[in-house]
Amino acid sequence: MKSFSNFFGIAAAAVLGYYAEPNLRFQLTGFAPSSREIAEGKTTLIRPADGGPAIALSSLSAEQLPETVLLKSPVKCSDPVTGASTVLAAGSQAKLVRTEGANLVVRPNEGPFLGQIPLAETDLLLQLGQKTSLTAAMPRALPPVPEPEKIPEPEPVPTPLPTPEPVAEASPVPAPVVDVGPVDVVKTMQASIQASEVKEFKFEDVLEWKAEADETIDGTSYQIGTASYKAETFLGVKTLQAKALIKGGKVVRWLGKKSGLEIK
């Protein structure tokens, strides 16, 4: 009777452990837990979709885990330093930091926030199921393929610039004669003679300076002045008269009063 009681106790403990501790079930029987048990957080054992043996989630290396997971429910993430928090909405991508049992520690793509969510509330199992084998060794990285040597492109031949046509020098434009109004005719004539603007006679040869009435010559109005001067001629010393055409405060031309010819 005592032996039967001991046997019954052992059997009851085995049945209880079979249902209450799926990890122990896998060790005893080799059968992986169901997806419901995974969702309830009772185990971290998963079986690949290719029918390979079940393995513990914690045994997967960082290279075998995806970088991000899709959230099926919202998760609250907090900053462990400042206590600030944010909520990642369902349907968003979160950065996978690490696994803790049947839970995943995730965070937004940027920032110090961390949050925890059951792995069944993410697409982690779906991503792992898409792998060919979780227990197979990681393939050896192929050596990098050297890039083909770049052939330098020939430098473009610069197009010669057209030779600029020589620019003709502009002829100096004489300054316009500005009418400054009535001036002292006598002083203007004297200044012209003192400046040696004529060679016909000199200042000391002038006997008389006289202002005359204005005249219009070739459509231009001039102030007129006359200077009587003595000059040596083939008939001896004679008194001649020169007429000054004054415009803009200066003598423009000297003419013989009687001949009308220009005096140089």
Residue pairs with C-beta under 8 A, 6 or more apart in sequence:
17 24
17 25
18 24
18 25
18 28
18 29
20 42
21 42
22 33
22 37
22 42
22 43
22 45
23 33
23 43
23 44
23 45
25 31
25 33
26 32
26 33
26 43
26 45
26 54
30 53
32 45
32 46
32 47
32 54
33 42
33 43
33 45
33 54
35 120
35 125
37 43
38 45
38 46
38 102
38 119
38 120
38 125
39 118
39 120
41 101
41 102
41 103
41 118
41 120
42 102
43 102
44 56
44 57
44 58
44 99
44 101
44 102
45 54
45 55
45 56
45 57
46 54
46 55
46 56
46 57
46 125
46 128
46 134
47 53
47 54
47 55
48 55
48 128
48 129
48 131
48 133
48 134
48 135
49 129
49 130
50 132
50 133
52 133
52 134
52 135
52 136
53 135
55 134
55 135
57 99
57 102
57 119
58 99
58 101
60 99
60 128
60 134
61 138
63 138
64 128
64 131
64 134
64 138
65 96
65 99
65 124
66 96
66 124
66 127
66 128
67 95
67 96
68 93
68 94
68 95
68 96
68 109
69 93
69 94
69 96
69 104
69 106
69 122
69 123
69 124
69 127
70 91
70 92
70 93
70 122
70 123
71 88
71 89
71 90
71 91
71 92
71 93
71 94
71 106
71 117
71 121
71 122
72 90
72 91
72 121
72 122
72 123
73 90
73 117
73 121
74 87
74 88
74 89
74 90
75 87
75 88
75 94
75 106
75 115
75 116
75 117
75 121
76 85
76 86
76 87
76 115
77 85
77 86
77 87
77 88
77 106
77 107
77 108
77 113
77 114
77 115
78 84
78 85
78 113
78 114
78 115
79 85
79 111
79 112
79 113
79 114
80 112
80 114
81 112
84 113
85 113
86 108
86 111
86 113
88 94
88 106
88 108
88 115
93 109
94 106
94 107
94 108
94 109
94 115
94 117
94 122
95 106
95 107
95 108
95 109
96 104
96 105
96 106
96 124
97 104
97 105
97 106
97 107
97 114
98 104
98 105
99 105
99 119
100 116
102 118
102 119
102 120
103 116
103 117
103 118
103 119
104 116
104 117
104 118
104 119
104 122
104 124
105 114
105 115
105 116
106 114
106 115
106 116
106 117
106 122
107 113
107 114
107 115
119 125
128 134
177 247
177 248
177 252
178 248
179 247
179 248
180 248
180 249
182 223
183 223
183 246
183 249
185 211
185 212
185 223
185 224
185 225
185 244
185 246
186 209
186 210
186 211
186 225
188 223
188 225
188 244
188 246
188 249
188 250
188 251
189 209
189 225
189 227
189 244
189 246
189 251
190 203
190 209
191 250
192 198
192 244
192 250
192 251
192 254
193 201
193 202
193 203
193 206
193 227
194 203
197 251
197 254
198 242
198 254
198 263
198 264
199 264
200 231
200 242
200 254
200 263
200 264
201 227
201 229
201 230
201 231
201 240
201 242
205 229
205 230
205 231
206 227
206 228
206 229
207 228
207 229
207 230
207 239
208 227
208 228
209 225
209 226
209 227
210 225
210 226
210 227
210 228
211 223
211 224
211 225
212 224
212 225
212 226
212 243
213 224
214 221
214 222
214 223
214 224
215 221
215 222
215 224
215 245
216 222
217 245
220 247
221 247
222 245
222 246
222 247
222 252
223 245
223 246
223 247
224 243
224 244
224 245
224 246
225 243
225 244
225 246
226 241
226 242
226 243
226 244
226 257
227 241
227 242
227 244
228 239
228 240
228 241
229 239
229 240
229 241
229 242
230 237
230 238
230 239
230 240
231 237
231 238
231 239
231 240
240 256
240 257
241 256
241 257
241 258
242 254
242 255
242 256
242 257
242 263
243 254
243 255
243 256
243 257
244 251
244 253
244 254
245 251
245 252
245 253
245 254
245 255
246 252
253 262
254 262
254 263
255 261
255 262
255 263
256 263
